[in-house]
Amino acid sequence: MARATKKTKNMDNETRAKLVKLAESVVKQVQKKENPIIQIPTRSLSNVHFDPKKKMIRMGDQKHSRMFFNTSMARKFMQTMLVASTVKGELLRSGKTTSIRDLYYMMKHTVEGTRENTFEEQDESDPIIEDLEVSVDSLREELHLFASNKGAMVGDMTIVDSGDTIDLRRMGSGGWSIPSIVEPNVVQFKKVNAKFILLVEKDAMWRRLNEDKFWQKHHCILLHGQGQPPRGVRRLLYRMVNELKLPLYVFVDNDPWGYYIYSVIKQGSINLAYESQRMAVPSARFVGLSSFDKDRFKLPSNVTIQLTPEDINRAKQLLSYDWFQKAAWKKEIRNMLRAGVKLELEALSKKDISFASDEFLPKKIKDKDWLD
C-alpha cells in the first residue's frame, strides 16, 4: 500500500501542477489587462481523424477560445475555472474522490448579489469537466472524479483493489464490480493464469458464460460493460492488454451497434478521441456474431430480427468511417444490409442454452475466425 500511496501522491502532484498552470495563465492575462482566454481543444467530429499508423482515433490540433469578456462565453469561462478550483481545492487537497453528480452539487450556488446560479443542471457541468480534462491533459479519474460502477469481471486472476486482495476465481454469480477508477494506484494485477480476455456486450450472456464456468475451462478473464463499456471498463481492458500482454476478444451482437461497440474498444470513440492513447486497444478482435454465422452455425430463421430504418442508417454511417474500410468489414456490413436482418447473442441459445459456451466461442477462437 505504501507504493500505491506514493504513486497516488505523485499523480496528484502532477494534476495539481497542471491546474495551477491553467490558473496562472489566466492571472497573467488579467495582470496585463488583457481579456482572459482559455484555449479548449475542439471535441467534435471535425477535429477527429483516424491514425492508420497507431490504428486509433486521434484528436486534431484545432482549439477554440473561451473568453471572459464575451457575453456568449463568460458563463462557461467561469464554470471552467470553478470546476478547476473545486477539483484542486477540495478533492486533490483532501485526497478524496467523488462522483460527477456530487461535484455538480458541490459547485452549484447562487452568485452573490444576483439570481444567477453557477450551474442549473448536471448537463451543464458534465461537458465542462470533459473540457477541463482535455485542456490539462488529465483523465477524469486523475481529477478524483468517478462514475457509478458499470460492469463485472471474473476470471483466472487475483487483483488488489484499494489494498484488498480479491480472487476473481471466487466472485460467485455476480462477479467483481468494476469501479470507474482503475488506475495502477488503485487496482494492481497479481496472480494471473489467464490466456486471454473476453469482453461480452450483455450482462445476460456474461451470466450464462459465468454460470457455465467458461473462464475456468478456457483460463480467461470474462467481463462485461452493460452494452457500450464505460470508461472504467475500457481503461481496465487497456491496462490488462498492455501490462499482462493478453489478447482481447470482443463478443457482441450482429448489428450496427455491436459493430460500433467493438470499434470503440479497438480504435477509441469520437467523443473521447483525446483519451484514445490511454483507452483504445488496436489489437482487439471481433468474435461476435457475424452476418454469415446464421448459415455457418445453422441457426433457424425465426431468431433473426428485421433491421430498422435506424439500423440501416447507422450501418451506412459505419461504412463511411475510415476505421471500417477493411475489405472484410465492408463485406460483413454489406452482407447484413443485404440480408436485412440482425442477430442478438441470445439467438445462439436456440441451438442449446450453453451453445455459446460449449461450441460457438471455442470454435471461433480456435479457428481464428474473427474480424480484425
C-alpha positions as CSV (number, residue, x, y, z in Angstrom):
1,M,0.0,0.0,0.0
2,A,2.9,2.3,0.6
3,R,3.9,2.2,-3.0
4,A,0.3,2.7,-4.1
5,T,0.1,5.8,-1.8
6,K,3.4,7.2,-3.3
7,K,2.0,6.7,-6.8
8,T,-1.2,8.5,-5.8
9,K,0.7,11.4,-4.4
10,N,2.9,11.7,-7.5
11,M,-0.2,11.6,-9.7
12,D,-2.0,14.2,-7.6
13,N,1.1,16.5,-7.7
14,E,1.2,16.3,-11.5
15,T,-2.5,17.0,-11.8
16,R,-2.3,19.9,-9.3
17,A,0.6,21.4,-11.2
18,K,-1.5,21.3,-14.5
19,L,-4.4,23.1,-12.8
20,V,-2.1,25.7,-11.2
21,K,-0.6,26.3,-14.6
22,L,-4.0,26.9,-16.1
23,A,-4.9,29.4,-13.3
24,E,-1.6,31.2,-13.6
25,S,-2.1,31.7,-17.3
26,V,-5.4,33.5,-16.6
27,V,-3.9,35.6,-13.8
28,K,-1.1,36.7,-16.1
29,Q,-3.6,37.8,-18.7
30,V,-5.5,39.8,-16.1
31,Q,-2.3,41.5,-14.8
32,K,-1.6,42.6,-18.4
33,K,-5.1,44.0,-18.6
34,E,-5.9,41.5,-21.4
35,N,-9.2,39.7,-21.9
36,P,-8.6,36.4,-20.1
37,I,-8.8,33.5,-22.6
38,I,-8.7,29.7,-22.1
39,Q,-7.8,27.6,-25.1
40,I,-10.0,24.5,-25.3
41,P,-9.2,21.7,-27.7
42,T,-12.2,21.2,-30.0
43,R,-14.1,18.0,-29.2
44,S,-16.1,17.4,-32.4
45,L,-16.0,15.2,-35.5
46,S,-14.4,18.0,-37.5
47,N,-11.3,17.7,-35.2
48,V,-11.0,13.9,-35.2
49,H,-9.1,11.7,-37.5
50,F,-8.1,8.0,-37.8
51,D,-4.4,7.5,-37.4
52,P,-3.6,4.4,-39.6
53,K,-0.2,4.0,-38.0
54,K,-1.4,4.0,-34.4
55,K,-4.7,2.3,-35.6
56,M,-6.8,4.6,-33.4
57,I,-9.0,7.6,-33.5
58,R,-7.0,10.7,-32.6
59,M,-7.9,14.3,-31.8
60,G,-6.5,17.0,-34.1
61,D,-4.9,20.4,-33.2
62,Q,-8.0,22.6,-33.5
63,K,-8.8,24.7,-30.5
64,H,-11.4,27.3,-29.6
65,S,-11.1,30.2,-27.3
66,R,-13.2,30.7,-24.2
67,M,-13.1,34.4,-23.3
68,F,-14.2,36.1,-20.1
69,F,-15.2,39.4,-21.6
70,N,-17.7,37.9,-24.1
71,T,-21.3,37.6,-23.2
72,S,-21.7,34.3,-25.0
73,M,-18.6,32.7,-23.3
74,A,-18.4,34.3,-19.9
75,R,-20.6,31.8,-18.2
76,K,-18.7,28.8,-19.5
77,F,-15.4,30.5,-18.8
78,M,-16.3,31.0,-15.1
79,Q,-17.7,27.4,-14.9
80,T,-14.4,26.0,-16.2
81,M,-12.5,27.9,-13.6
82,L,-14.9,26.8,-10.9
83,V,-14.5,23.2,-11.8
84,A,-10.7,23.5,-11.8
85,S,-10.8,25.3,-8.4
86,T,-13.1,22.8,-6.8
87,V,-11.1,19.8,-8.0
88,K,-7.8,21.4,-6.8
89,G,-9.1,23.0,-3.6
90,E,-11.5,20.2,-2.4
91,L,-10.6,16.9,-4.0
92,L,-6.9,17.0,-4.5
93,R,-6.3,18.8,-1.3
94,S,-8.2,16.2,0.8
95,G,-7.1,13.2,-1.3
96,K,-10.7,12.1,-1.6
97,T,-12.7,11.2,-4.7
98,T,-16.3,12.0,-5.5
99,S,-18.9,11.4,-8.2
100,I,-19.6,13.8,-11.1
101,R,-23.1,14.2,-9.6
102,D,-21.7,15.1,-6.2
103,L,-19.3,17.6,-7.8
104,Y,-22.2,19.3,-9.5
105,Y,-23.9,19.9,-6.1
106,M,-20.6,21.0,-4.5
107,M,-20.3,23.7,-7.2
108,K,-23.9,24.8,-7.5
109,H,-24.8,28.0,-5.8
110,T,-26.3,31.4,-6.5
111,V,-23.8,34.1,-7.3
112,E,-23.9,36.7,-4.6
113,G,-26.0,39.8,-5.4
114,T,-27.7,38.1,-8.3
115,R,-30.3,35.5,-9.2
116,E,-27.8,33.6,-11.3
117,N,-26.8,30.0,-10.4
118,T,-23.4,28.7,-11.2
119,F,-25.0,25.6,-12.8
120,E,-28.6,24.9,-13.4
121,E,-28.4,21.2,-14.3
122,Q,-25.8,18.5,-14.3
123,D,-26.0,18.6,-18.1
124,E,-24.1,21.9,-17.8
125,S,-21.3,20.7,-15.6
126,D,-20.5,17.3,-17.3
127,P,-19.2,18.9,-20.6
128,I,-17.2,21.4,-18.6
129,I,-15.5,18.5,-16.8
130,E,-14.6,17.0,-20.2
131,D,-13.3,20.4,-21.4
132,L,-11.1,20.6,-18.3
133,E,-9.8,17.0,-18.9
134,V,-8.7,17.7,-22.4
135,S,-7.4,21.2,-21.6
136,V,-5.0,20.0,-18.9
137,D,-4.4,16.5,-20.4
138,S,-5.6,14.6,-17.4
139,L,-8.1,11.7,-17.1
140,R,-11.3,12.5,-15.2
141,E,-10.1,9.8,-12.8
142,E,-6.9,11.8,-12.2
143,L,-9.2,14.7,-11.2
144,H,-10.5,12.4,-8.4
145,L,-13.9,12.0,-10.2
146,F,-15.7,8.7,-10.6
147,A,-18.9,7.5,-12.2
148,S,-21.2,4.7,-11.0
149,N,-19.8,1.2,-11.3
150,K,-21.0,-0.4,-14.5
151,G,-19.6,-3.8,-15.4
152,A,-18.4,-7.0,-13.8
153,M,-15.5,-9.4,-14.0
154,V,-14.5,-12.9,-13.1
155,G,-11.5,-15.0,-14.2
156,D,-8.3,-16.7,-13.6
157,M,-6.6,-13.8,-11.9
158,T,-6.0,-12.2,-8.5
159,I,-6.1,-8.5,-8.1
160,V,-5.6,-5.9,-5.4
161,D,-8.3,-3.2,-5.2
162,S,-7.5,-0.3,-2.8
163,G,-5.4,-2.6,-0.7
164,D,-7.8,-5.5,-0.6
165,T,-6.8,-8.8,-2.2
166,I,-9.6,-10.2,-4.5
167,D,-9.6,-13.6,-6.1
168,L,-11.6,-13.3,-9.3
169,R,-12.0,-17.0,-9.3
170,R,-14.3,-16.8,-6.2
171,M,-16.7,-14.0,-7.1
172,G,-19.9,-16.1,-7.4
173,S,-22.6,-15.3,-9.9
174,G,-22.3,-11.5,-9.8
175,G,-18.6,-11.0,-10.3
176,W,-16.3,-8.2,-9.1
177,S,-18.0,-4.9,-9.7
178,I,-15.6,-2.9,-11.9
179,P,-15.1,0.6,-10.5
180,S,-14.7,3.7,-12.7
181,I,-11.2,4.4,-11.3
182,V,-8.9,1.5,-12.1
183,E,-5.6,3.3,-12.2
184,P,-2.4,1.4,-11.0
185,N,-2.5,3.2,-7.7
186,V,-6.0,1.7,-7.1
187,V,-6.0,-1.6,-8.9
188,Q,-3.0,-3.9,-9.3
189,F,-2.7,-7.3,-11.1
190,K,-1.2,-10.1,-9.1
191,K,-1.5,-13.9,-9.8
192,V,-2.5,-14.2,-13.4
193,N,-3.1,-17.6,-15.1
194,A,-5.4,-16.3,-17.8
195,K,-4.6,-16.8,-21.5
196,F,-7.0,-14.2,-23.0
197,I,-9.7,-11.7,-22.2
198,L,-13.3,-11.9,-23.3
199,L,-15.5,-8.8,-23.3
200,V,-19.2,-9.6,-23.5
201,E,-21.6,-7.0,-24.6
202,K,-24.5,-8.0,-22.4
203,D,-24.9,-9.0,-18.8
204,A,-27.3,-11.8,-19.7
205,M,-24.8,-13.6,-21.9
206,W,-22.0,-12.9,-19.5
207,R,-24.0,-14.6,-16.8
208,R,-24.5,-17.6,-19.0
209,L,-20.8,-17.9,-19.6
210,N,-20.0,-17.3,-16.0
211,E,-22.5,-20.0,-14.9
212,D,-21.0,-22.4,-17.4
213,K,-17.6,-21.6,-15.9
214,F,-16.3,-20.7,-19.4
215,W,-13.5,-18.6,-17.8
216,Q,-12.4,-21.7,-15.8
217,K,-12.5,-24.2,-18.7
218,H,-10.6,-21.8,-21.0
219,H,-8.4,-20.0,-18.5
220,C,-9.5,-16.5,-19.4
221,I,-10.8,-13.2,-17.9
222,L,-14.5,-12.7,-18.5
223,L,-16.1,-9.2,-18.2
224,H,-19.0,-7.1,-19.4
225,G,-19.8,-3.4,-19.6
226,Q,-23.6,-3.5,-19.9
227,G,-23.6,-2.5,-23.5
228,Q,-21.3,0.2,-24.5
229,P,-18.5,-0.2,-21.9
230,P,-17.9,2.8,-19.6
231,R,-14.6,4.5,-19.3
232,G,-13.5,2.3,-16.3
233,V,-14.0,-0.9,-18.2
234,R,-12.2,0.5,-21.3
235,R,-9.3,1.7,-19.2
236,L,-9.1,-1.7,-17.4
237,L,-9.1,-3.5,-20.8
238,Y,-6.3,-1.2,-22.0
239,R,-4.2,-1.9,-18.9
240,M,-4.7,-5.7,-18.9
241,V,-3.8,-6.0,-22.6
242,N,-0.7,-3.8,-22.3
243,E,0.5,-4.9,-18.9
244,L,-0.4,-8.5,-19.0
245,K,0.2,-9.0,-22.8
246,L,-3.1,-10.9,-23.2
247,P,-5.2,-11.0,-26.4
248,L,-8.6,-9.4,-26.2
249,Y,-11.7,-10.8,-27.9
250,V,-15.0,-8.9,-28.1
251,F,-18.3,-10.8,-28.1
252,V,-21.2,-8.6,-29.3
253,D,-24.5,-8.6,-31.2
254,N,-24.6,-8.8,-35.0
255,D,-26.0,-5.4,-35.6
256,P,-24.6,-1.9,-36.2
257,W,-24.5,-1.1,-32.5
258,G,-22.5,-4.2,-31.7
259,Y,-20.0,-3.4,-34.5
260,Y,-19.6,0.1,-33.1
261,I,-19.1,-1.2,-29.5
262,Y,-16.2,-3.2,-30.9
263,S,-14.8,-0.3,-32.8
264,V,-14.9,1.9,-29.7
265,I,-12.9,-0.7,-27.8
266,K,-10.4,-1.1,-30.7
267,Q,-9.9,2.4,-32.1
268,G,-11.4,4.6,-29.4
269,S,-14.5,6.8,-29.7
270,I,-15.1,10.1,-31.4
271,N,-16.3,11.8,-28.2
272,L,-13.3,10.6,-26.2
273,A,-10.7,10.8,-29.0
274,Y,-8.4,12.8,-26.7
275,E,-8.1,9.7,-24.5
276,S,-7.6,7.1,-27.2
277,Q,-3.9,6.6,-26.3
278,R,-5.0,5.5,-22.8
279,M,-8.1,3.5,-23.7
280,A,-8.0,2.1,-27.3
281,V,-6.9,-1.5,-27.8
282,P,-5.9,-1.8,-31.5
283,S,-5.2,-5.5,-31.1
284,A,-8.8,-6.3,-30.1
285,R,-10.5,-8.9,-32.3
286,F,-14.2,-9.3,-33.1
287,V,-15.6,-12.8,-32.2
288,G,-19.2,-11.6,-32.0
289,L,-22.0,-12.9,-34.2
290,S,-21.2,-12.3,-37.8
291,S,-23.9,-11.8,-40.5
292,F,-22.5,-15.0,-42.0
293,D,-23.0,-17.1,-38.8
294,K,-26.6,-17.8,-39.3
295,D,-25.6,-20.2,-42.2
296,R,-22.3,-21.3,-40.7
297,F,-23.9,-22.5,-37.5
298,K,-27.3,-23.4,-39.0
299,L,-29.3,-21.0,-36.9
300,P,-33.1,-21.1,-37.6
301,S,-34.6,-18.1,-39.4
302,N,-37.0,-17.4,-36.6
303,V,-34.2,-16.0,-34.4
304,T,-33.4,-13.1,-36.8
305,I,-34.7,-9.6,-36.2
306,Q,-35.6,-7.2,-39.1
307,L,-33.3,-4.2,-39.4
308,T,-35.0,-0.9,-38.6
309,P,-34.5,2.2,-40.6
310,E,-32.3,3.5,-37.8
311,D,-30.2,0.3,-38.0
312,I,-29.8,0.7,-41.8
313,N,-28.8,4.4,-41.5
314,R,-26.3,3.5,-38.7
315,A,-24.8,0.7,-40.8
316,K,-24.3,3.0,-43.8
317,Q,-22.6,5.5,-41.4
318,L,-20.2,2.8,-40.3
319,L,-19.3,2.1,-43.9
320,S,-18.2,5.7,-44.3
321,Y,-15.8,5.7,-41.3
322,D,-12.1,5.3,-42.1
323,W,-11.7,2.6,-39.5
324,F,-14.3,0.3,-41.2
325,Q,-12.6,0.4,-44.6
326,K,-11.0,-3.1,-44.4
327,A,-12.4,-5.4,-47.1
328,A,-13.6,-7.9,-44.5
329,W,-15.6,-5.3,-42.6
330,K,-17.2,-3.9,-45.7
331,K,-18.2,-7.4,-46.7
332,E,-19.6,-8.1,-43.2
333,I,-21.7,-4.9,-43.0
334,R,-22.9,-5.1,-46.6
335,N,-24.0,-8.7,-46.1
336,M,-26.0,-7.7,-43.1
337,L,-27.7,-4.9,-45.1
338,R,-28.3,-7.3,-48.0
339,A,-30.0,-9.8,-45.7
340,G,-32.0,-7.1,-43.9
341,V,-31.8,-8.8,-40.5
342,K,-29.7,-8.7,-37.4
343,L,-28.9,-11.3,-34.7
344,E,-28.6,-10.9,-31.0
345,L,-26.2,-13.1,-28.9
346,E,-29.1,-14.8,-27.3
347,A,-30.1,-16.3,-30.7
348,L,-27.3,-18.8,-30.0
349,S,-29.4,-20.3,-27.2
350,K,-31.9,-21.5,-29.7
351,K,-29.4,-24.3,-30.6
352,D,-28.7,-25.0,-26.9
353,I,-28.7,-23.0,-23.7
354,S,-24.9,-23.4,-23.5
355,F,-24.1,-23.4,-27.2
356,A,-22.2,-20.1,-26.9
357,S,-20.0,-21.6,-24.1
358,D,-19.5,-25.1,-25.4
359,E,-19.3,-24.7,-29.2
360,F,-19.5,-21.2,-30.7
361,L,-16.8,-19.3,-28.8
362,P,-14.3,-22.2,-28.5
363,K,-14.6,-22.8,-32.3
364,K,-14.3,-19.1,-33.2
365,I,-11.2,-18.7,-31.1
366,K,-9.6,-22.0,-32.0
367,D,-10.2,-21.4,-35.8
368,K,-9.1,-17.8,-35.5
369,D,-12.5,-17.0,-37.1
370,W,-12.6,-13.3,-36.1
371,L,-12.7,-9.9,-37.7
372,D,-9.8,-7.6,-37.1
